[in-house]
C-alpha cells in the first residue's frame, strides 16, 4: 500500500502533537529509495555531500549544479519523504536577484519541498521575499559549516551572549517567514528556548531533546566517517541499511535520542544567566528586526 507523503503540514503538527520527526541526509537515488522504504519522513540533501561524497575538507567547494542534480535524484527515489535541498556557499550570498534565481532553480529543477539556507542577519530580507513568494525556507543557525572560516567547527551558544543572539535570530527568521529552523551544535537550553519562543518547527542537529525533529549525516550514523560528532547516536549496526534507518527513526520517535551524552553544555554561570533573564528573548539586537 502506498505511504502518504510526509508534508510541511505534518511537520508543523509536530509542534502540537508531540511527535518527534526523524531526518537523515541522503545524496543518491538508490539510498533515497531504501530510506523511503524504511519510513524516514524527511531527507536532507545537504552540502555535507562536499565531504562524504566528493572528499573535500569543507562544505565550501560544492557547486549548485551538483546539489540540484543529486537533490533531483533523491526526489525521484523517495516519493513519500519531504526532501530538503541545501543551498551551497556562494549561491545566495550576493544582494539582488541572483540569490532568488538560484533558489528558484533549486526548486524547479530538483523538485524539493523545502530549501535550507545557513543564515545570518544579512539574509532576513531574502528569506522574507522568498517566503512571500511561496518558497518554503528552513533557516540554519548555530554552527554554520559555511562560516567555518570565521567560527571553526565548534559548538555555538555556550555563553549567554551567544545563546541570546541565536534565540533572537531564531525569532527574527520565524517572523520573516521561515517554515522551520535547523539548530546545529548548540546547548539543549538554547534549543529549548528556541522551541518555546518561536512558532515554527525546530530541527536539532545536536540541539537537545526539546526539538521537534533531529537530523544527522547518514554516513556518520553508519560510522563510515573517520570521526563522528558527539551528537550522532550509536546504533547497533546491521548489514541492512533499511534496518539501521528504522532503528534511528525508532530512537527519535520514542524519545530515546537525543540523550544527555549527545548534547553540548554551557558553563553553569552562563546557563543560570540565560535561563533566568527574560530579556534574552527580546529582539534588542539592533541588527535583528
N, C-alpha and C positions, 0 to 999 in steps of 0.2 A: 504494500500500500504506500503511495507517495506521501512523503512527510511535508507538512505545511511549512512554507518558508518562514524563517525567523526574521522578523521585520523590526523597523525602528519603533513601532508601537509596542512590540513585545519587550524591547529593551527599556522603553520608558516605563512600562508597567512594573518592571522590577523594583522601581522606587517604592511602590506601594504594596506589592505582593510579598516582598522579602526574598524573591528568587535570586540566587546567585548565578551569574551567567559566565560560562567559560569562553575564552577566546584563545586561539593559537595562531602563530604565524604560519604562513604557507606560501610557497613560491612556484608551484607547478600543478599541472592538470591532474596527474595521476595521484599525487598526495592529496590534492583537494578532494578527489572522489572518495578516497579512503576516510578522510576526516569527516566528510559529509555523512558517510555511512555510519561512522562512529557516533554521530549526533552532536558534533561540536557546532554550536549555534553561530559563532562568529569567527571569521578568518581574516587576519590582518596580513596583507601583502606588504610587509614592511621594508623600509630601506635597509634593515638589517641584512637583507639579501646581499648587500655590498660585501659583507664579511663572510657569511656562511655559505653563499653560493659563488661569489666571484673572487673571494680571497683577499679583499682589500683590508687594510688595518683599521679603517674608519668607515662611516657611512657616507662620507663626503663625495667620493668619486662616482657613485652610481648615477645613471642617467635617466631622465624622464622617459625616454622612448622604451628603455628596457623595462622599467617598472610598469608602464602601460601594458606592454606585451605580456608580462607574466601575470599581471592582475587580470587581464582578459582570460588567460588560461585557467586561473583559479576560478573565475566566474563560471566558465563553461563546465569545470569539473565539479562544482559544488552548488547546484541549483537551489538547495534548501538553506544554505548558510547566508548570513549577512556578510558581505565582502567589503572590507575597508581598504581602500587604496591609499598608499602613503605618497605624499608629495616630497620629492627629494630636495636636497640642498640646492639652492640657486634657482629653483623653478618658480618661486613665489616671493622672492626677496626684494624685487625691484618695484617701485611705485609705478602706477599706470596700468594699462590694460593687459600687459604681458602675463602677469600673475593670474588674472581672471581667465585669459585664454588657455593657459596651461592647465588650470583646474578643470575647465570645461572639456579640454582634450582628454584628461584622465577619465572623466565620467562617460563621455560619449564613446570613446574607443575601447574602454575596458569593461563598461557595464557595471562598475562598482556601485554599491549603495551609498557609501559614505567616503569622504576624503579626510585623511588625517594630516594635520599640519603641526609641526613644532613651532610654537608661537611665543612672541613677546608683545609688549605694548604696541610696537610698531605695526602689528598685524590686526589690531582691533577693527580698524575701518574696513580692511579687506574682508574679515570674517562677517562683518555687518552687511557689506554689499553682497557677498555670496549668499548669505542666509536669506536676505530679502529677495534674491533672485531664484530661490528654490533649491540651493545647494546645501546638502547636509554635511556639516563640517564637525569633525572631532578635534578639539584643541588639546595639544600635548604639552604638558607643563611639568615642572620639577626638573629632573635630569633630562637634558635635551642633547642627545648624541651629536646633533648637527652643530651644537655650540661647544664641542669638545675643546676647541682652541682657546675658549675663554674659561671654561669651568673644569675641564678634565672629566674623567669618568669617576665621579664620586657622588654620593648621595647629597640631596639638597634639602633645605628646610630644617636644618638641625639647630639653628639659632632662632630666637623669637623674631628677629627682623626678617630673616629669610622665609620663615614659616608664614608670617603675616603677609609678606609680599606675594607668596604663592596663593594664599587664600584670597587676597584682593584681586589678583589676576584671574583666578577661577570665577569669581563673581562677575568680573567685567566681561569675560568671554561668554558666560552664560547670558548676560544681558545683551551682548552683541548678537546672539542668535545661534551660538554653537549648540549642536544637538547632544553633545556629550563631551566629557573631559577624560583625558588619559593622564594619570599621575604616575610618574616613574621615580622610583628610589627616593621616597620621602617617608618620614616617620609616620607611624599609624595615627598619631594625634593630628597630624596635618590632614591625612586622608579623611579622618572622621569629621573634622571641622568643615572641610570642603563639602562632604556629603550633607552635613546638617545645614549649611548656609548657602547652598545653591539649589536649583530646582531642575537639574538635568542629571542623567545617569553618569556615574563616575566609574571608570575602569581603572583598576590598580595594576601597576607593574612594579610590585614591591612597595605598596602604599597602604598596607594594613587591611584588616578584615572588614572594616565598615563599607568598603567599596561595593558597588552593585555587581561588578564583574571583575575578572582577572585575566591577564594575558602574560604568556611567556613565549620565548622563542622555541619553536619545536625542537630544533637541534640541541638546545640546552636541556630541554626536558628529557630527551633521549640520551643525554650525556655523550653526544658526538663531538662536542666542542672541547678544547683543552681545559677550559676553566668556566664554571657556571656561576652566575651571580647568586648571592646568598638567598634571594627571594624565590629561586626555582625549586619546586618541590622534588623530593626524592621518591619516585615511584618504583615499584618492583617491576623491572623491565621484562617484557615478554618479547617473543620473536615476532608477534603480530602487532603491527602499528595500530590497527583498529582497537585492540585490547588496551594498548598503552594510552591511547587518546580517551577511551572510555573511562579508564582509571582516573585520569586527570579531571574529566568532567565530573565524576562522582565525588572527588575530593573537594571540588569547589561547591557543588550543589549541597553537599552535606555540611559544609562549614568546617570540615577538617583542615582545609587550606584556605587562606594562609594562617599559620600559627605564629607564635611569638618569635621562633627562631628564624622565620623568613623576613623579619622586619628590621627597620633601622630605628635608632633611638636618638632622642635629644638629651643633652646634659640636663640633669634634674632641675637646676635653677632656671634654665631656659624653658623647660617643659611647664613648670609652675607658672611662669610669667605668661606664656602663650595661652594656657588653659583658663587662667583667671581673668584676663583682661578683655572685656567685651569690645573694646575699641579696636582690637585686632581684626575684627570683621568688617570695619567700615572702610569705604573707598577713600581714605585720606591721602593716599599717594597721588600727588598732582599729575603723575604720568598715566594714571589709570582713571578713566572716566566711564 
